Amino acid sequence: MKFISLTTIIMSTAVLAEIATASDPNGGPCARANHFECGVLTSFNDGSAFLFFCFADHSLLVDELCSCPTCCSVTDGGTGADTFECT
């Protein structure tokens, strides 16, 4: 009979929980149809911001990954020239 320590079981459970909570926001809900928006999810892009487009059905598609939690900016819904930035 093999012996598996309680520590091993707990660590494995913690790793699986982290994998289960990691999320890809693509296809998820968004607020402003036909506009660019910024988002931050702790379980996506290492907690840094990302730029996404919100489609007419209020589902989103990530357009660009930013380098920090506050490195995303959208002006006027991102509908004009130079109205969104992700650094």
URWONOR-V261834 format. One line per field, one symbol per residue. phi: phi as a letter, one per 40 degrees, with the letter a starting at -180 (. if undefined). burial: # if it has 9 or more other C-alpha atoms within 8 Angstrom, else .. A space follows every 50 residues. Layout:
# URWONOR-V261834
phi->???
burial->???
This chain:
# URWONOR-V261834
phi->.cbbccccccccccccccccccbbcdgccacbdgbcabaabccbffgcca cabbcdcgbbbcbacccacbcbabbfggcbcfbaabb
burial->........#...............#....#.##.####.##.###.#### #####..#####..#####.####..##....####.
